[in-house]
Amino acid sequence: MSVASGKPIPAGETERREHEDLSLPYTKRVLLYGWDGRSKVRLAVDEQGAIGTSLITRVATVGDKTYVGDAVPGTATSAAAWRVYEIDSSSDVSCLVADSGRFSQVWDNRASLSYS
């Protein structure tokens, strides 16, 4: 179905507005979406094809434990909107996550969270 006219596109033809150009091989424009912890967001792609991120990351180390937290830019460290990991290097290095990796933790409470 043509986006422009609403009429069927004949077999073997391509909708012009959806494609970068009509030379072979055909390339189609697509939008990439991801989850930023709060909502679905459109992802940016740079000229090398790398997908951009819309999250900030905080890192804190206390003894043998390193905590890594991700959240949407502007999120307060006291807000329950962080995904928090604990990396323990006391014996074997292990990486655990709080609340199954949901964006539901408070960064300020990282040392007292339950990790699995």
N, C-alpha and C positions, 0 to 999 in steps of 0.2 A: 504494500500500500504506500503510495507516495505521501510524504509528509506535506509537500507543498499543495498538491491538488486533491488529495484524498482518493485518487483513482488508483486502480491496480497498476503495478509496474510490470511491463511485458517481460517474459522470461528472458534471462540473459542480459538484462539492462540493470543499471544501478542508479539509485536515488542520488542525484548530484549533490544536494545540500549536506548529505551525511559523510561525504568523502573528501579527503584532501585534494585529490585530483583523480582523473579517470584514466590515467596511464597505468599500464600493468607494472608491477603487481598493485592491485587496488589497496588503498589504505583507508581505513574507516576511522572517523573521529569518535572517540568514546570519552565518557566522563567517569572518573574513578571516585568512589565514595568510601569513607572509612568511619570509624567510631572514635570520637575524641574523649570519651568518658561521660559525656552528657547527651550528645546527639549525633546524628549522621551529618558528616561534613564532606564537602568536595575536596579532594586531595589535589595538590599541585604537582606537576611533573616538570622537571627542568629539561634543558635542551639535550642532556645526555640520557634522558629517560628515567632518571632517579625520582622516586616518589618522595615528596616533602612531608614533613610531619608538622602537626599543629600542637604538639605537646612540649612541655618543659620538663626537665629532669633535674632532680636534686640528689646529691650524694653526700652521705655522712659516714664517717668511720669512727667506731668506738672499740678499742682493743682489737680483737680478732674478727669483729663483725662490721661489715659494710652494708649500709642501707641505701637502696636506690628507690626513688619515688618519681612517678610520672603523673602529670596533671595538665589540665588546660591552662594556657597562660592566664595569669591574673588570679588563679585560685589561691586563697589564703592557706597557709600551712595548718591552720586550725580547722579548716573545712573538711568534712567527710567526703572527699572527692578525689582521693589519691589512690593510685595502684602502687603498693609498696612491696619491695623484695628485700630479703635478708641474705647476705652472702657470708657464710661462716667459714673461716679458714683456720680454725683452732686445731683441727686434725686433718681430715680430708675436706677439701673445699666442697661446700654444698650451697646451692641456691634455692631458697624457699620463698614462697609468695604468701601474702596475707589475703584471706577471704577469696581464694580461688582466682586471684588476679583481677577482681572487680575494682572499679574506681569508687571505693566506698570507705576508704580508710583516712585517718587523720595523720598527716606527716609528723606533726609534733609528738604523737604517741608511738612512733615507730619502734622504740625499744621495748615497749610492753605489749605489742600486738602478738597474736597467735599466728605462727607461720607453719605451712605444711607443703 
